[in-house]
Amino acid sequence: MRPSARRCSSRRSRRCELRFDGINTADGNKPVVLDLYRVALNPTKDLSLISDELQRFELSGRVLADVSKDAAGPLGQFGRLIMQG
């Protein structure tokens, strides 16, 4: 999945809108998009940029409710899941 974060504030824990664009390996590798409306991200603990191996980038944080969104969907005010294909 390729995450993208938009509209981050400059606070210690970043509050962003987050989108994961990837594939659903449990359903025949069909495309899927997950939008999380409000996410509070903490800075990464360890990011090594120099290596001969594939690197891992881990994030920690919380998904927060966005009260301006409709609460009726499967993810309510937290986000939406778009199954494609």
Rosetta blueprint (number, residue, H / E / L):
1 M L
2 R E
3 P E
4 S E
5 A E
6 R E
7 R L
8 C L
9 S L
10 S L
11 R L
12 R L
13 S L
14 R E
15 R E
16 C E
17 E E
18 L E
19 R E
20 F E
21 D E
22 G E
23 I E
24 N E
25 T H
26 A H
27 D H
28 G L
29 N L
30 K E
31 P E
32 V E
33 V E
34 L E
35 D E
36 L E
37 Y E
38 R E
39 V E
40 A E
41 L E
42 N E
43 P L
44 T L
45 K L
46 D L
47 L L
48 S L
49 L L
50 I L
51 S L
52 D L
53 E L
54 L L
55 Q L
56 R L
57 F L
58 E L
59 L L
60 S E
61 G E
62 R E
63 V E
64 L E
65 A L
66 D L
67 V L
68 S L
69 K L
70 D L
71 A L
72 A L
73 G L
74 P L
75 L L
76 G H
77 Q H
78 F H
79 G E
80 R E
81 L E
82 I E
83 M E
84 Q L
85 G L
